[in-house]
């Protein structure tokens, strides 16, 4: 079966998601390509620190498909001397506890 990897960014305040602050950024044909986007902040997916958590969902093609796997990351902004975002430290994380019973982030 064919799959795509759907990348969604969201904002967390501590261990809680911020309501209304999530965005599906795109989809990729491989996990490696999605992870590269996550690690390099391609196209400013974190929007200058507005988003700080990412999920990449492995989805089967078709209608109402459920994720076969989820890959979670945290992005912590690194600030320069003028307190501007100079980059991000991206680490793989477990699915946040506040979202344990939530699915289909990118496809709604």
N, C-alpha and C positions, 0 to 999 in steps of 0.2 A: 504494500500500500504506500502511496506517495505521502510525504509530509512536508510541512513548512514550519518555520520557526518564527513565531510572532513575538515581537519585542514591545513591551509596555513599560513605561516609566511612571512612577508615582512618588508622592511626597509623604514622608513620615515625620511626625513630631515625637521624638522618643520612640516608644514601641507602638504607637497608634498611627494608622493612616489618616491623612488629612482629607476630609470629605471634599470631593469635587476637584482634587488635584491628581489626576492620572490621565495618561494619554498613550494611545497605541502609536508607536513611532514608525513601525514598518514590519515587513516580513522578509525572511531570508530563506534561500534554498538549503542552507546547511547551518548546523549549530556553530561551527567554527566562524562563519561569516557574522552571525549574530553576536557572538562573544567578542569578536574583533571590534565591532561597533560599540559594545558596552565598555571595553577596556580603553578605547581611544577617544571616547566621547565624540564619535563621528557625527557631524552636522549639529553639534552642540545639543545632544539629546538631554543633557541635564539642565539646559536652559539657565546657565549661570548660577546653578545651585538651587533652582526652583524645585527640581526633582532629585531625590536621593536614594531611591530604591528601584530596582529593575527586576522584572520577571521575563524570561524567555520561555514561551510555551511551545512544546513540540505538538503540532496539531496535524491530524489527518485531513486530507482534502475532503470537501463536501459540506453539506448543510448540517448545522448544529453539532459539529464535531467536538468532542471533549479532548482536553489535553492528555497526551500519552505520558508526558513528563514536564516538570517545571524546573527551571534553573534560576536561582535567585542571587542577586548581587546588591551590595551596598556601595554607594559612591559618596565619599566624604571629600568635600572641597578643601583644597590646599590654598591658603591665602598668601599673597605676597606682602611686602612691607607696607603697602598702601591699602591693605585689606580687600584687594580685588582677587577674584578667583584666578589662580595660576595653574590649576590642574586638579586632578581628582585621584584619590587612592581608592581603587575598586577592589573589593574582596567578595568572594563567594560566601553566601550566608544560607542558613536554613530558612525555610518559609516562615515568615513572621507569625507568631502565635495568634495575633489579632485576625489573621486571614486564613486560619486553618480550615474553616468550613466554607471558604469562598473558592469558586472555580471560574474559568473562562474570563480572564481579565482582558484579553485582547479582543475577543470576539463578542463580548457582552453576554 
